[in-house]
Amino acid sequence: MISEWNKSSNYNQLEPVELSKFQRILLVTDGTLTKILEAYLTEQLQVVKLSEEIVCITKDILHLDIRVGCEVIKRNILLKGQISERNWLYAESIIVIERLEEKFRDKLIKSHVPIGRLWLEHKAEIFKEIIVSAREPANDLANYFDITPEEKMLCRTYRVFSRQKPVMMITEKFPESYFV
């Protein structure tokens, strides 16, 4: 779960000078990452849903200002190149259902459209606040990226606000060897 990032001893803060310029851009942007990656990669990206379920949380999530029992969507996806068929990014999200507009929520659940595109399509006014950027071992994600479990992933976790309330917390990860 996203809230576990701060408990992991394998999660290391980053030194910006250790990263390529494009890696730094990916970790600090508050724009739509899908569009940035598509421009860089010169191919459209599609969402591959690994899991998506509606659950009641069993622990308070302070970053989302929600308490035990609140219904959320837990979603894990890959962004995959439509031409290369390569996985470029893994993301996990916790989304507060009651804070989403109904049309947005329905499209999010029923489609394979990246969240960033849905924000644009629905003209959603959003604000992103980056909580942490870090480096961690790929572990189980290695298979999605054809790397070893020991290889490092760069990741960032951020909150998304709409109508001045936190509606989502998203963690995005990609292999450090990408975008060098």
N, C-alpha and C positions, 0 to 999 in steps of 0.2 A: 504494500500500500504506500501511497505517496508520503504519508506522514511518517513513515519509517526512515526516511533519508537521514534525519539528524541523529539516529541511533546507530547507524552503521559505521564501524571503524574503517571500512573500505572506501568511504566517501571522502575524497580529498578536495579541499578548496583549490582553486586554480590560480596560477600566476599568469596574467595576460601575455607576458613576453614569451611564454612557452608555446603559445598558440599561433596558428597562421592568422592572417588578417581576416579571412573569410570565416574561420572558426569563431573568432571574437565577435564578428557581426552576428552570426547565428545565435550566440549565447546572450547577446545584449539587446537584440532588436525587440521593439515592442510592436512591430508590424506583423503582417501575416507571413509566417514562416513558409507556408506552402508556396506562395507567390515568389518569394525570394529564392527558394530552392529551384522552382521551375525555371526562373530566369537564368540561374547559374547552370543548371543541368541541361537546358534547352529541351525539356520534355515535360509533358503533363504528368502529374502525380495522381494516383488513385488511392483511396482508403481501402485497406484490407482489415476488416474487423476480426480481431482475434477473440475478443469476448466483449459482451455488453450485457449488463444485468442491472435491474433495479433492486436495491438492497436497502435495508434500514441499518444505519451505522451503529456500531457497538461501542465506539469511543467518540468523545467530543472531538471535533476538528476546529480548533481555534482559528486557523487561517481562513476558514469559511464561515465562522461565527454560527456553527450548527452544533446541536447537542445529540446525545444518544437517542436513537429512534427516528431521526430525520431520514426521509427517503431520498436517496441519491441514485444517479446512474453511475456505475463503475464501468469504464470503457477502456479497452486496450486495443490499439491499432498499429498498423504499419503504414507508412507512406511509401508506395511502390511506383517505380517508373513505368509508364504505359508502354514505352518503347524498349527500354533496357530490361524490363522485368526485374530490376534490382531493387531491393529494399534499401531505402535511404535513411529512414527515421522510424523510431519506435516512440509511441506516446501512450501514457496512461492518464486518464482523467477521472476526476470526481466532480459530478455536476449536480447542483442542488435543483431538483425538479421543480419545486414550488416557485422558484425565482425565474424560470424560463417562460417566455411567451409561448402559448400553445402551438402556434404554427411552427415556430423554431424547433420546439421540443419534438413534435411529430416528424419533421423532416430529418432531424438529427438521428432519431431512432430508426426510421424507415429507409434512409438512404445510405449511400456510401460516399457522401460528399464531405470533404474536410471541413472541420469546424470553421476555419478561417473563411472559406468560401460562403458558408452559411451566414456568417456575420455580415459579409458584403451583400449577399442576396437579400437579407432581411433588413439591411441598413441599420444594424444594431449599433448603438452607441456603447462602446466598451473602453475600458482602461485596463492595462496590464501592469502588474507589479511583480517584478522578478524577486523571488525569495532567496534563491541560491543557484549558483552555477558551480559544477564540480566535475570530478573525474572518478570513475569507479570501474571495477572489472566487468566484463561483458556477462560472465556467468551463463545463465540459461538463455540469454538473448543472442549468444554467439551464433547459434544455428541459423537465425534469421539473416545474418550478415556475412556468413561464410568466413568467420574469424574464429580464433581460439577463445575459450572461456577466460583466459588470463589477459587477453588484450583489453585495452581500456576503452571505455565509452565516455564521451563528453555528455553532460546532461545539465538541464536547467529545470527548475520548478518555478512556476509563476501562478499568481492569482489573476482571475479575470473578474472585473467589476462591471456591472450594468445597473443603471439607475441607482448608483452609489451603494450597491450591495455586492458582496462577493458571490458570484454565481458558479464559478468553476475553479478548480486547481488542476493544473496540467504539468506533467513532467515529460519532457522530450529528451530522447537519447539518440546518439549516433556514434559510430566507431570513431575513435580519435584519428585513425588512419585515413578517414574520409576528409575531403576538402582541405588537404594540406597545402 
